[in-house]
Amino acid sequence: MQCQDPFLAVLQNDAVPVRDRTSAIPQPLATVIDRALIDNPDIYYTNAAEFKQALFKSIS
């Protein structure tokens, strides 16, 4: 078993979808969170206001 730097692991691997970790989070909110973790090939939400708007939409 090889030990890997945890920061390097985060940078080199895709994020695990939120709903794979817990089903308690509603799907619309999980989608927003998962999109916020996308950074390859581009960052999905390009600014905080856009992310905030998506969060509010997902819970209303």
C-alpha angles and dihedrals in degrees: 000000000000121000113224129196104259092221091052090049090054092049096046101042133063117250118260109246112256094235089056088061098043134358091204092088113086113248096243091053092044089053091054092048093047091050090050089058093055113106102149124108087357139348107264098212108042097192142019094251092057091049092047091051091051091049093052092047091050094055100039 
